Amino acid sequence: MANSASGMAVNDECKLKFLELKTKRNFRFIVFKIDEKIPQIMVEKLGEPNDSYDDFTASLPLDDCRYAVFDFDFITDENCQKSKIFFISWSPDASKVRNKMLYASSKDRFKRELDGIQFELQATDPSEMSLDIVKGRAV
């Protein structure tokens, strides 16, 4: 199951937890980390259903890359409750070049494993994934 470009396999827990987020709404967000020792993409953190977007952004390291999914709830102009699932590729400027390359080369395959993603954001700085940007994309 390894990705030929990066050698990263996807741990089954990633797909299972994503399915729970999508269907049961058990989590607000999931942060994924590449564990180079095993080479696999693993679940690093699960956000509680009532966690905020600030809780989510605070769980991303300032000096290392991560993948994440965030279940964004909002009310439309027609007063309908909606939800959109965002895939966020977090690659801060302070992270090592090797890690940036590893995450970049594994992203597309990993994203394909998570069926149901509606929007994607790539961010190198918190301002590139502000709540306003997420709202603007979702609505």
Secondary structure, DSSP 8 states (H G I E B T S, - for coil): ---TTT--EE-HHHHHHHHHHHHT---SEEEEEEETTTTEEEEEEE--TT--HHHHHHTS-SSS-EEEEEEEEEE-TTS-EEEEEEEEEE--TTS-HHHHHHHHHHHHHHHHHSTT--EEEEESSGGGG-HHHHHHHH-
